[in-house]
Amino acid sequence: MAEGEKAERIDAFLTGLLAQMGAEARPVIRMDENGTYQVELVGRELGGLIGRRGETLDAIQQLTGYAVNHGQSKRVRIHVDAEGYRAKREESLVRLAQKVAGKVVKYRRNVTLEPMNAYERHVIHTALQETPDITTYSIGTEPNRRTVVAYSRGEHR
């Protein structure tokens, strides 16, 4: 299936899904340098499409991937965003990680964060991987898997 055909399938699926959801939004699709389809949902009042902590957006992204890749030998990656939510969420997670790391070092006590999806946990781990006296690891099982920010004097992961 050609690149343009994939974009058309993404557009058709999302247009139908958004209509079923009663959302006043449309997908704008471009391919990035890594071959991932970057889809920005454009419209008004998109909070309902984003959902609590991006859960609805994650579900829309997953469904779009299933619909477009179903029965295809060559799978494509699809990244769906709305109102720049994902970049804002990433920034707030990095700030949270740094704030918590400061408290962990100050009080020498581990802090367990709220449950997060795999991508959000990855953001936390990455944000703190070069931080002295801090190590991070995940505990629990999905969907309640959490990141622990731990004090580790002199150790470095």
DSSP file (Angstrom, degrees, kcal/mol; ACC not computed):
  #  RESIDUE AA STRUCTURE BP1 BP2  ACC     N-H-->O    O-->H-N    N-H-->O    O-->H-N    TCO  KAPPA ALPHA  PHI   PSI    X-CA   Y-CA   Z-CA
    1    1 A M              0   0    0      0, 0.0     5,-0.0     0, 0.0    73,-0.0   0.000 360.0 360.0 360.0 129.0    0.0    0.0    0.0
    2    2 A A     >  -     0   0    0      1,-0.1     4,-2.1     4,-0.0     5,-0.2  -0.202 360.0-109.5 -71.1 160.7    1.5    3.3   -1.1
    3    3 A E  H  > S+     0   0    0      1,-0.2     4,-2.2     2,-0.2     5,-0.2   0.898 119.6  48.9 -56.0 -46.0    2.3    6.2    1.3
    4    4 A G  H  > S+     0   0    0      1,-0.2     4,-2.2     2,-0.2    -1,-0.2   0.860 108.8  54.2 -63.7 -35.7   -0.6    8.3    0.0
    5    5 A E  H  > S+     0   0    0      2,-0.2     4,-2.3     1,-0.2    -1,-0.2   0.891 107.3  50.2 -65.6 -40.4   -3.0    5.4    0.3
    6    6 A K  H  X S+     0   0    0     -4,-2.1     4,-2.7     2,-0.2    -2,-0.2   0.934 110.3  49.8 -62.8 -45.8   -2.0    5.0    4.0
    7    7 A A  H  X S+     0   0    0     -4,-2.2     4,-2.7     1,-0.2    -2,-0.2   0.892 110.2  51.2 -60.3 -39.3   -2.6    8.7    4.7
    8    8 A E  H  X S+     0   0    0     -4,-2.2     4,-3.0     2,-0.2    -1,-0.2   0.902 110.1  49.0 -64.3 -40.9   -6.0    8.4    2.9
    9    9 A R  H  X S+     0   0    0     -4,-2.3     4,-2.7     2,-0.2     5,-0.2   0.907 111.9  48.7 -65.1 -40.9   -6.9    5.4    5.1
   10   10 A I  H  X S+     0   0    0     -4,-2.7     4,-2.7     2,-0.2     5,-0.3   0.945 114.1  46.6 -60.9 -48.1   -5.9    7.3    8.3
   11   11 A D  H  X S+     0   0    0     -4,-2.7     4,-2.6     1,-0.2     5,-0.2   0.926 114.0  46.9 -61.1 -47.1   -7.9   10.3    7.1
   12   12 A A  H  X S+     0   0    0     -4,-3.0     4,-2.0     2,-0.2    -1,-0.2   0.925 114.6  46.4 -63.3 -45.4  -11.0    8.2    6.3
   13   13 A F  H  X S+     0   0    0     -4,-2.7     4,-2.7    -5,-0.2    -2,-0.2   0.955 116.6  43.2 -62.6 -50.1  -10.9    6.2    9.5
   14   14 A L  H  X S+     0   0    0     -4,-2.7     4,-3.1    -5,-0.2     5,-0.3   0.880 111.1  54.2 -66.7 -38.1  -10.4    9.3   11.7
   15   15 A T  H  X S+     0   0    0     -4,-2.6     4,-1.8    -5,-0.3    -1,-0.2   0.928 113.4  43.7 -60.6 -44.1  -12.9   11.4    9.9
   16   16 A G  H  X S+     0   0    0     -4,-2.0     4,-2.3    -5,-0.2    -2,-0.2   0.919 114.9  48.4 -65.9 -44.6  -15.5    8.7   10.5
   17   17 A L  H  X S+     0   0    0     -4,-2.7     4,-1.8     1,-0.2    -2,-0.2   0.925 111.8  49.0 -62.4 -45.8  -14.5    8.1   14.1
   18   18 A L  H  <>S+     0   0    0     -4,-3.1     5,-2.7     1,-0.2     4,-0.5   0.878 110.7  51.2 -63.7 -37.8  -14.6   11.8   14.9
   19   19 A A  H ><5S+     0   0    0     -4,-1.8     3,-1.1    -5,-0.3    -1,-0.2   0.924 109.4  50.1 -64.7 -43.4  -18.0   12.1   13.3
   20   20 A Q  H 3<5S+     0   0    0     -4,-2.3    -2,-0.2     1,-0.3    -1,-0.2   0.829 110.1  51.1 -62.6 -32.1  -19.3    9.2   15.4
   21   21 A M  T 3<5S-     0   0    0     -4,-1.8    -1,-0.3    -5,-0.2    -2,-0.2   0.555 112.5-122.2 -81.7  -8.4  -17.9   10.9   18.5
   22   22 A G  T < 5 +     0   0    0     -3,-1.1     2,-0.4    -4,-0.5    -3,-0.2   0.773  58.6 155.0  72.4  25.4  -19.7   14.1   17.6
   23   23 A A      < -     0   0    0     -5,-2.7     2,-1.6    -6,-0.2    -1,-0.2  -0.697  47.2-140.2 -91.4 135.9  -16.4   15.9   17.6
   24   24 A E        +     0   0    0     -2,-0.4    20,-1.4    20,-0.3     2,-0.3  -0.609  67.0 107.5 -89.7  75.3  -15.9   19.1   15.5
   25   25 A A  E     -A   43   0A   0     -2,-1.6    18,-0.2    18,-0.2    -2,-0.1  -0.977  49.2-159.0-148.6 157.2  -12.4   18.2   14.5
   26   26 A R  E     -A   42   0A   0     16,-2.4    16,-2.9    -2,-0.3     2,-0.3  -0.986  26.3-111.9-137.9 150.5  -10.5   17.0   11.4
   27   27 A P  E     -A   41   0A   0      0, 0.0     2,-0.5     0, 0.0    14,-0.2  -0.640  18.6-162.2 -84.8 137.6   -7.2   15.2   11.0
   28   28 A V  E     -A   40   0A   0     12,-2.2    12,-2.6    -2,-0.3     2,-0.4  -0.986  19.6-162.2-114.9 120.3   -4.2   16.9    9.5
   29   29 A I  E     +A   39   0A   0     -2,-0.5     2,-0.3    10,-0.2    10,-0.2  -0.865  20.0 157.9-115.0 133.2   -1.7   14.3    8.5
   30   30 A R  E     -A   38   0A   0      8,-2.1     8,-3.5    -2,-0.4     2,-0.5  -0.974  34.5-124.1-142.6 159.0    2.0   14.6    7.6
   31   31 A M  E     -A   37   0A   0     -2,-0.3     6,-0.2     6,-0.2     2,-0.1  -0.892  25.3-144.5-105.1 132.7    4.9   12.1    7.6
   32   32 A D    >   -     0   0    0      4,-2.7     3,-1.9    -2,-0.5    -1,-0.0  -0.265  35.4 -90.4 -86.9-179.8    8.0   12.9    9.7
   33   33 A E  T 3  S+     0   0    0      1,-0.3    -1,-0.1     2,-0.1    -2,-0.0   0.668 125.3  56.8 -66.1 -16.2   11.6   12.1    8.9
   34   34 A N  T 3  S-     0   0    0      2,-0.1    -1,-0.3     0, 0.0     3,-0.1   0.409 119.4-106.3 -93.9   2.1   11.3    8.7   10.7
   35   35 A G  S <  S+     0   0    0     -3,-1.9    42,-0.4     1,-0.3     2,-0.4   0.629  75.2 138.7  83.4  13.4    8.4    7.5    8.5
   36   36 A T        -     0   0    0     40,-0.1    -4,-2.7    42,-0.0     2,-0.7  -0.764  56.8-123.7 -91.6 136.2    5.8    8.0   11.3
   37   37 A Y  E     -Ab  31  78A   0     40,-2.9    42,-3.1    -2,-0.4     2,-0.7  -0.707  23.4-155.6 -79.2 117.5    2.5    9.5   10.4
   38   38 A Q  E     -Ab  30  79A   0     -8,-3.5    -8,-2.1    -2,-0.7     2,-0.5  -0.859  11.9-170.2 -96.4 116.4    2.0   12.6   12.6
   39   39 A V  E     -Ab  29  80A   0     40,-3.5    42,-2.7    -2,-0.7     2,-0.6  -0.934   7.0-168.8-113.6 121.6   -1.7   13.3   12.9
   40   40 A E  E     -Ab  28  81A   0    -12,-2.6   -12,-2.2    -2,-0.5     2,-0.6  -0.941  16.9-141.6-107.7 123.9   -2.9   16.6   14.5
   41   41 A L  E     -Ab  27  82A   0     40,-3.2    42,-0.7    -2,-0.6     2,-0.5  -0.763  23.2-164.5 -84.3 122.1   -6.6   16.7   15.3
   42   42 A V  E     +A   26   0A   0    -16,-2.9   -16,-2.4    -2,-0.6     2,-0.3  -0.917  35.0  81.5-114.9 131.6   -7.7   20.3   14.5
   43   43 A G  E    S-A   25   0A   0     -2,-0.5     2,-0.3   -18,-0.2     3,-0.2  -0.978  71.9 -54.7 170.4-160.5  -10.9   21.8   15.7
   44   44 A R  S    S+     0   0    0    -20,-1.4   -20,-0.3    -2,-0.3    -2,-0.0  -0.841 103.2   4.4-111.8 148.3  -12.6   23.5   18.6
   45   45 A E    >   +     0   0    0     -2,-0.3     3,-0.5     1,-0.1    -1,-0.2   0.941  67.2 168.4  48.9  64.9  -13.0   22.3   22.2
   46   46 A L  T >>  +     0   0    0     -3,-0.2     4,-1.6     1,-0.2     3,-1.0   0.346  42.1 106.6 -92.1   6.3  -10.9   19.2   21.8
   47   47 A G  H 3> S+     0   0    0      1,-0.3     4,-2.9     2,-0.2    -1,-0.2   0.864  77.8  55.3 -53.2 -38.9  -10.7   18.4   25.6
   48   48 A G  H <4 S+     0   0    0     -3,-0.5    -1,-0.3     1,-0.2    -2,-0.1   0.816 107.1  49.7 -65.3 -30.4  -13.1   15.5   25.1
   49   49 A L  H <4 S+     0   0    0     -3,-1.0    -1,-0.2    -4,-0.1    11,-0.2   0.764 113.1  46.9 -78.4 -25.6  -10.9   14.0   22.4
   50   50 A I  H  < S-     0   0    0     -4,-1.6     7,-1.7     6,-0.2     6,-0.8   0.922  93.6-176.3 -80.1 -47.2   -7.9   14.3   24.7
   51   51 A G    ><  -     0   0    0     -4,-2.9     3,-1.8     5,-0.2     2,-0.3  -0.037  44.1 -23.3  76.2 177.3   -9.6   12.8   27.8
   52   52 A R  G >  S-     0   0    0      1,-0.3     3,-1.9     2,-0.2     4,-0.1  -0.462 135.3 -15.2 -65.5 121.0   -8.2   12.5   31.3
   53   53 A R  G 3  S-     0   0    0     -2,-0.3    -1,-0.3     1,-0.3    -2,-0.1   0.773 125.1 -62.9  51.9  30.7   -4.4   12.5   31.1
   54   54 A G  G <> S+     0   0    0     -3,-1.8     4,-2.5     3,-0.1    -1,-0.3   0.622  98.0 135.7  79.3  12.0   -4.6   11.8   27.3
   55   55 A E  H <> S+     0   0    0     -3,-1.9     4,-2.2     1,-0.2    -4,-0.2   0.893  72.9  47.0 -64.3 -40.1   -6.4    8.5   27.7
   56   56 A T  H  > S+     0   0    0     -6,-0.8     4,-2.6     2,-0.2    -1,-0.2   0.917 112.3  50.9 -66.6 -41.5   -9.0    9.1   24.9
   57   57 A L  H  > S+     0   0    0     -7,-1.7     4,-2.4     1,-0.2    -2,-0.2   0.904 109.4  51.0 -60.3 -42.5   -6.2   10.4   22.6
   58   58 A D  H  X S+     0   0    0     -4,-2.5     4,-2.5    -8,-0.3    -1,-0.2   0.912 110.9  48.7 -60.6 -42.8   -4.2    7.2   23.3
   59   59 A A  H  X S+     0   0    0     -4,-2.2     4,-2.8     2,-0.2     5,-0.2   0.910 110.6  50.0 -65.8 -41.9   -7.3    5.1   22.5
   60   60 A I  H  X S+     0   0    0     -4,-2.6     4,-2.3   -11,-0.2    -1,-0.2   0.912 112.0  49.2 -61.2 -42.4   -7.9    7.0   19.2
   61   61 A Q  H  X S+     0   0    0     -4,-2.4     4,-2.2     2,-0.2    -2,-0.2   0.921 112.5  47.1 -63.1 -44.5   -4.3    6.5   18.3
   62   62 A Q  H  X S+     0   0    0     -4,-2.5     4,-2.4     2,-0.2    -2,-0.2   0.928 112.8  48.2 -64.7 -45.9   -4.4    2.8   19.0
   63   63 A L  H  X S+     0   0    0     -4,-2.8     4,-2.7     1,-0.2    -1,-0.2   0.895 110.6  51.9 -61.7 -40.2   -7.7    2.3   17.1
   64   64 A T  H  X S+     0   0    0     -4,-2.3     4,-2.5    -5,-0.2     5,-0.3   0.917 109.3  50.2 -63.4 -42.6   -6.3    4.2   14.1
   65   65 A G  H  X S+     0   0    0     -4,-2.2     4,-2.5     2,-0.2     5,-0.2   0.925 111.9  47.4 -60.8 -45.4   -3.2    2.0   14.1
   66   66 A Y  H  X S+     0   0    0     -4,-2.4     4,-1.7     1,-0.2    -2,-0.2   0.941 113.7  47.8 -60.0 -47.6   -5.4   -1.2   14.2
   67   67 A A  H  < S+     0   0    0     -4,-2.7    -2,-0.2     1,-0.2    -1,-0.2   0.897 118.2  39.0 -62.9 -42.5   -7.6    0.1   11.4
   68   68 A V  H  < S+     0   0    0     -4,-2.5    -1,-0.2    -5,-0.2    -2,-0.2   0.858 121.7  41.3 -79.3 -35.7   -4.8    1.2    9.1
   69   69 A N  H >< S+     0   0    0     -4,-2.5     3,-2.4    -5,-0.3    -2,-0.2   0.611  81.7 123.1 -89.4 -12.0   -2.4   -1.7    9.8
   70   70 A H  T 3< S-     0   0    0     -4,-1.7     3,-0.1     1,-0.3    -4,-0.0  -0.271  88.8  -0.3 -56.0 124.1   -5.0   -4.5    9.8
   71   71 A G  T 3  S+     0   0    0      1,-0.3     2,-0.4     2,-0.1    -1,-0.3   0.567 103.1 127.0  75.8   8.5   -4.1   -7.1    7.2
   72   72 A Q    <   -     0   0    0     -3,-2.4    -1,-0.3     1,-0.1     3,-0.1  -0.775  52.8-153.0-100.4 143.0   -1.0   -5.3    6.1
   73   73 A S  S    S+     0   0    0     -2,-0.4     2,-0.8     1,-0.2    -1,-0.1   0.861  89.6  53.4 -79.8 -35.3    2.4   -6.9    5.9
   74   74 A K  S    S-     0   0    0    -73,-0.0    -1,-0.2     2,-0.0     2,-0.2  -0.875  82.2-153.8-104.6 108.7    4.2   -3.5    6.4
   75   75 A R        -     0   0    0     -2,-0.8     2,-0.4    -3,-0.1    -6,-0.1  -0.487   4.2-149.8 -80.3 148.4    2.9   -1.8    9.5
   76   76 A V        -     0   0    0    -11,-0.2     2,-0.4    -2,-0.2   -40,-0.1  -0.897  13.7-123.1-116.8 150.4    3.1    2.0    9.9
   77   77 A R        -     0   0    0    -42,-0.4   -40,-2.9    -2,-0.4     2,-0.4  -0.750  25.7-166.6 -91.0 137.2    3.5    4.0   13.1
   78   78 A I  E     -b   37   0A   0     -2,-0.4     2,-0.5   -42,-0.2   -40,-0.2  -0.991   6.9-167.9-129.4 128.2    0.8    6.6   13.7
   79   79 A H  E     -b   38   0A   0    -42,-3.1   -40,-3.5    -2,-0.4     2,-0.4  -0.967   9.0-164.9-117.9 118.5    1.1    9.4   16.3
   80   80 A V  E     +b   39   0A   0     -2,-0.5     2,-0.3   -42,-0.2   -40,-0.2  -0.889  14.2 165.8-109.9 132.6   -2.1   11.3   17.1
   81   81 A D  E     -b   40   0A   0    -42,-2.7   -40,-3.2    -2,-0.4     2,-0.3  -0.918  18.1-160.0-137.7 163.2   -2.2   14.6   19.0
   82   82 A A  E >  S-b   41   0A   0     -2,-0.3     3,-2.3   -42,-0.2   -40,-0.1  -0.977  75.5  -7.6-146.9 133.6   -4.6   17.4   19.7
   83   83 A E  T 3  S-     0   0    0    -42,-0.7   -41,-0.1    -2,-0.3   -43,-0.0   0.787 118.7 -70.3  53.7  31.6   -3.9   21.0   20.7
   84   84 A G  T 3> S+     0   0    0      1,-0.1     4,-1.9     3,-0.1    -1,-0.3   0.762  91.1 150.9  60.6  24.5   -0.2   20.1   21.2
   85   85 A Y  H <>  +     0   0    0     -3,-2.3     4,-2.9     1,-0.2     5,-0.2   0.891  61.3  54.3 -56.0 -45.6   -1.3   18.1   24.2
   86   86 A R  H  > S+     0   0    0      1,-0.2     4,-2.4     2,-0.2    -1,-0.2   0.896 109.2  46.6 -63.8 -41.1    1.5   15.5   24.1
   87   87 A A  H  > S+     0   0    0     -3,-0.2     4,-2.3     2,-0.2    -1,-0.2   0.907 114.3  48.6 -65.7 -40.3    4.3   18.0   24.1
   88   88 A K  H  X S+     0   0    0     -4,-1.9     4,-2.3     2,-0.2    -2,-0.2   0.912 112.1  48.9 -64.9 -41.7    2.7   19.9   27.0
   89   89 A R  H  X S+     0   0    0     -4,-2.9     4,-2.3     2,-0.2    -2,-0.2   0.907 110.2  51.5 -64.0 -42.0    2.2   16.6   28.9
   90   90 A E  H  X S+     0   0    0     -4,-2.4     4,-2.3    -5,-0.2    -2,-0.2   0.924 109.8  49.6 -61.5 -44.7    5.8   15.7   28.3
   91   91 A E  H  X S+     0   0    0     -4,-2.3     4,-2.3     1,-0.2    -1,-0.2   0.916 111.7  48.2 -59.9 -44.2    7.0   19.0   29.6
   92   92 A S  H  X S+     0   0    0     -4,-2.3     4,-2.3     1,-0.2    -1,-0.2   0.853 110.5  51.8 -68.8 -32.6    4.9   18.7   32.7
   93   93 A L  H  X S+     0   0    0     -4,-2.3     4,-2.7     2,-0.2    -1,-0.2   0.893 109.3  49.7 -68.0 -39.4    6.1   15.2   33.3
   94   94 A V  H  X S+     0   0    0     -4,-2.3     4,-2.3     2,-0.2    -2,-0.2   0.921 112.0  48.1 -64.7 -43.2    9.8   16.3   33.1
   95   95 A R  H  X S+     0   0    0     -4,-2.3     4,-2.5     2,-0.2    -2,-0.2   0.920 112.3  49.6 -62.1 -43.1    9.0   19.2   35.6
   96   96 A L  H  X S+     0   0    0     -4,-2.3     4,-2.9     1,-0.2     5,-0.3   0.930 110.0  51.0 -59.6 -46.3    7.3   16.6   37.9
   97   97 A A  H  X S+     0   0    0     -4,-2.7     4,-2.5     1,-0.2    -2,-0.2   0.919 112.2  45.9 -58.8 -45.5   10.3   14.3   37.6
   98   98 A Q  H  X S+     0   0    0     -4,-2.3     4,-1.9     2,-0.2    -1,-0.2   0.894 113.4  49.0 -66.9 -40.1   12.8   17.0   38.5
   99   99 A K  H  X S+     0   0    0     -4,-2.5     4,-1.7     2,-0.2    -2,-0.2   0.933 113.9  45.6 -63.9 -46.4   10.6   18.3   41.4
  100  100 A V  H  X S+     0   0    0     -4,-2.9     4,-2.7     1,-0.2    -2,-0.2   0.897 109.8  54.9 -65.1 -40.5   10.2   14.8   42.9
  101  101 A A  H  X S+     0   0    0     -4,-2.5     4,-2.4    -5,-0.3     5,-0.2   0.894 105.7  53.4 -60.6 -39.5   13.9   14.1   42.4
  102  102 A G  H  X S+     0   0    0     -4,-1.9     4,-2.3     1,-0.2    -1,-0.2   0.910 111.3  45.3 -60.7 -42.6   14.8   17.2   44.4
  103  103 A K  H  X S+     0   0    0     -4,-1.7     4,-3.0     2,-0.2     6,-0.3   0.892 110.3  54.0 -68.2 -40.1   12.5   16.0   47.3
  104  104 A V  H  X>S+     0   0    0     -4,-2.7     4,-1.4     1,-0.2     5,-0.7   0.921 113.5  42.2 -61.4 -44.3   13.9   12.4   47.1
  105  105 A V  H  <5S+     0   0    0     -4,-2.4    -2,-0.2     2,-0.2    -1,-0.2   0.922 116.0  49.3 -68.7 -43.5   17.5   13.8   47.5
  106  106 A K  H  <5S+     0   0    0     -4,-2.3    -2,-0.2    -5,-0.2    -1,-0.2   0.928 126.1  25.7 -61.8 -47.4   16.6   16.3   50.2
  107  107 A Y  H  <5S-     0   0    0     -4,-3.0    -1,-0.2     2,-0.2    -2,-0.2   0.507  96.9-132.8 -97.7  -5.1   14.6   13.8   52.3
  108  108 A R  T  <5 +     0   0    0     -4,-1.4     2,-0.4    -5,-0.3    -3,-0.2   0.880  65.0 125.5  52.9  42.2   16.4   10.7   51.2
  109  109 A R      < -     0   0    0     -5,-0.7    -1,-0.2    -6,-0.3    -2,-0.2  -0.993  63.0-116.1-131.8 138.3   13.1    8.9   50.8
  110  110 A N        -     0   0    0     -2,-0.4     2,-0.4    -3,-0.1    40,-0.2  -0.370  24.7-151.6 -69.0 149.3   11.8    7.2   47.7
  111  111 A V  E     -C  149   0B   0     38,-2.6    38,-3.1    -2,-0.1     2,-0.6  -0.993   1.2-152.8-125.4 129.7    8.7    8.6   46.0
  112  112 A T  E     -C  148   0B   0     -2,-0.4    36,-0.2    36,-0.2     2,-0.1  -0.897  18.9-145.0-101.4 123.7    6.2    6.4   44.1
  113  113 A L        -     0   0    0     34,-3.0     3,-0.1    -2,-0.6    -1,-0.0  -0.297  28.1 -83.2 -82.7 169.0    4.4    8.3   41.4
  114  114 A E        -     0   0    0      1,-0.2    33,-0.5    32,-0.1    -1,-0.2  -0.213  64.4 -75.1 -63.8 160.5    0.8    7.9   40.2
  115  115 A P        +     0   0    0      0, 0.0     2,-0.3     0, 0.0    31,-0.2  -0.330  60.3 177.7 -59.5 140.3    0.1    5.1   37.6
  116  116 A M        -     0   0    0     29,-2.2    29,-0.2    -3,-0.1     2,-0.1  -0.953  30.5-103.4-140.6 158.4    1.2    6.1   34.1
  117  117 A N     >  -     0   0    0     -2,-0.3     4,-2.3     1,-0.1     5,-0.2  -0.302  46.6 -95.2 -76.3 171.2    1.2    4.4   30.7
  118  118 A A  H  > S+     0   0    0      1,-0.2     4,-2.2     2,-0.2     5,-0.1   0.874 123.4  51.3 -57.6 -42.4    4.5    3.1   29.3
  119  119 A Y  H  > S+     0   0    0      1,-0.2     4,-1.9     2,-0.2    -1,-0.2   0.926 110.9  47.5 -63.6 -44.4    5.3    6.2   27.3
  120  120 A E  H  > S+     0   0    0      1,-0.2     4,-1.8     2,-0.2    -1,-0.2   0.882 111.2  50.9 -66.7 -37.7    4.8    8.5   30.3
  121  121 A R  H  X S+     0   0    0     -4,-2.3     4,-2.7     1,-0.2    -1,-0.2   0.901 107.9  54.1 -63.1 -39.8    7.0    6.3   32.5
  122  122 A H  H  X S+     0   0    0     -4,-2.2     4,-2.8    -5,-0.2     5,-0.2   0.892 104.8  53.8 -60.1 -41.0    9.6    6.3   29.9
  123  123 A V  H  X S+     0   0    0     -4,-1.9     4,-2.4     2,-0.2    -1,-0.2   0.922 110.4  47.1 -60.3 -44.3    9.6   10.2   29.9
  124  124 A I  H  X S+     0   0    0     -4,-1.8     4,-1.4     2,-0.2    -2,-0.2   0.943 113.1  47.6 -62.9 -49.1   10.2   10.1   33.7
  125  125 A H  H  X S+     0   0    0     -4,-2.7     4,-0.7     1,-0.2     3,-0.3   0.928 114.9  46.4 -58.0 -46.8   13.0    7.5   33.5
  126  126 A T  H >< S+     0   0    0     -4,-2.8     3,-0.7     1,-0.2     4,-0.3   0.893 108.3  55.5 -64.7 -41.4   14.7    9.5   30.6
  127  127 A A  H 3< S+     0   0    0     -4,-2.4    -1,-0.2     1,-0.2     3,-0.2   0.811 118.3  34.1 -62.2 -29.5   14.3   12.8   32.4
  128  128 A L  H >< S+     0   0    0     -4,-1.4     3,-1.7    -3,-0.3    -1,-0.2   0.392  84.6 102.3-108.2   3.2   16.2   11.5   35.5
  129  129 A Q  T << S+     0   0    0     -3,-0.7    28,-0.2    -4,-0.7    -1,-0.1   0.775  90.2  39.9 -64.7 -24.5   18.7    9.1   34.0
  130  130 A E  T 3  S+     0   0    0     -4,-0.3    -1,-0.3    -3,-0.2    -2,-0.1   0.335  87.8 118.0-102.2   7.2   21.6   11.6   34.4
  131  131 A T    X   -     0   0    0     -3,-1.7     3,-1.3     1,-0.1    26,-0.2  -0.621  67.3-121.9 -81.0 123.3   20.5   12.9   37.8
  132  132 A P  T 3  S+     0   0    0      0, 0.0    24,-0.1     0, 0.0    21,-0.1  -0.296  91.1  11.5 -62.1 146.0   23.1   12.2   40.6
  133  133 A D  T 3  S+     0   0    0     22,-0.7    19,-2.3    19,-0.3     2,-0.4   0.613 108.0 104.7  64.8  15.3   21.9   10.2   43.6
  134  134 A I  E <   +D  151   0B   0     -3,-1.3    23,-0.5    21,-0.3     2,-0.3  -0.980  40.6 174.4-128.6 138.0   18.7    9.2   41.8
  135  135 A T  E     -D  150   0B   0     15,-2.3    15,-3.3    -2,-0.4     2,-0.4  -0.965  13.7-154.7-133.2 155.3   17.6    5.9   40.2
  136  136 A T  E     +D  149   0B   0     -2,-0.3     2,-0.3    13,-0.2    13,-0.2  -0.962  17.7 161.1-130.6 148.8   14.2    5.1   38.8
  137  137 A Y  E     -D  148   0B   0     11,-1.6    11,-3.7    -2,-0.4     2,-0.3  -0.970  31.3-116.6-155.9 164.1   12.3    1.8   38.2
  138  138 A S  E     -D  147   0B   0     -2,-0.3     2,-0.3     9,-0.2     9,-0.2  -0.818  25.6-174.3-109.4 147.8    8.8    0.7   37.6
  139  139 A I  E     +D  146   0B   0      7,-2.6     7,-2.7    -2,-0.3     2,-0.1  -0.920  41.6  30.7-133.4 160.5    6.6   -1.5   39.8
  140  140 A G  S    S-     0   0    0     -2,-0.3     2,-0.3     5,-0.2     5,-0.2  -0.239  79.6 -75.2  89.8-178.1    3.1   -3.0   39.5
  141  141 A T    >   -     0   0    0      3,-0.1     3,-2.2    -2,-0.1    -2,-0.0  -0.887  63.8 -53.2-122.0 153.2    1.1   -4.3   36.6
  142  142 A E  T 3  S+     0   0    0      1,-0.3   -25,-0.1    -2,-0.3     4,-0.0  -0.313 119.0  22.5 -58.1 146.0   -0.7   -2.4   33.9
  143  143 A P  T 3  S+     0   0    0      0, 0.0    -1,-0.3     0, 0.0    -3,-0.0  -0.939 132.6  43.3 -89.7  13.7   -2.8   -0.3   34.1
  144  144 A N  S <  S+     0   0    0     -3,-2.2     2,-0.3   -29,-0.1    -2,-0.2   0.021  76.2 139.9-106.9  28.1   -1.6    0.5   37.6
  145  145 A R        -     0   0    0    -29,-0.2   -29,-2.2    -5,-0.2     2,-0.3  -0.546  32.1-168.9 -74.5 134.7    2.1    0.4   36.8
  146  146 A R  E     - D   0 139B   0     -7,-2.7    -7,-2.6    -2,-0.3     2,-0.4  -0.850  20.5-123.8-125.9 157.3    4.0    3.2   38.6
  147  147 A T  E     - D   0 138B   0    -33,-0.5   -34,-3.0    -2,-0.3     2,-0.5  -0.851  19.8-151.9 -99.7 136.1    7.5    4.7   38.5
  148  148 A V  E     -CD 112 137B   0    -11,-3.7   -11,-1.6    -2,-0.4     2,-0.7  -0.933   1.4-155.1-107.0 128.0    9.5    4.9   41.7
  149  149 A V  E     -CD 111 136B   0    -38,-3.1   -38,-2.6    -2,-0.5     2,-0.3  -0.921  27.0-169.3-100.6 115.3   12.0    7.7   42.0
  150  150 A A  E     - D   0 135B   0    -15,-3.3   -15,-2.3    -2,-0.7     2,-0.4  -0.803  25.1-119.7-116.8 148.1   14.6    6.3   44.5
  151  151 A Y  E     + D   0 134B   0     -2,-0.3   -17,-0.2   -17,-0.2     2,-0.2  -0.683  34.0 168.8 -80.7 131.1   17.5    7.7   46.4
  152  152 A S    >   -     0   0    0    -19,-2.3     3,-1.0    -2,-0.4   -19,-0.3  -0.646  26.5-143.8-146.0  82.9   20.8    6.0   45.5
  153  153 A R  T 3  S-     0   0    0      1,-0.3     3,-0.1    -2,-0.2    -2,-0.0  -0.240  80.7 -12.5 -56.3 121.7   23.7    7.9   47.0
  154  154 A G  T 3  S+     0   0    0      1,-0.2    -1,-0.3    -2,-0.0     2,-0.1   0.181 107.8 115.0  76.8 -20.2   26.7    7.8   44.6
  155  155 A E    <   -     0   0    0     -3,-1.0   -22,-0.7   -22,-0.0     2,-0.4  -0.474  46.8-165.7 -78.9 156.3   25.1    5.1   42.4
  156  156 A H              0   0    0     -2,-0.1   -21,-0.1   -23,-0.1   -26,-0.1  -0.976 360.0 360.0-147.6 131.3   24.2    6.0   38.9
  157  157 A R              0   0    0    -23,-0.5   -27,-0.1    -2,-0.4   -28,-0.1   0.398 360.0 360.0-114.2 360.0   22.0    4.2   36.4
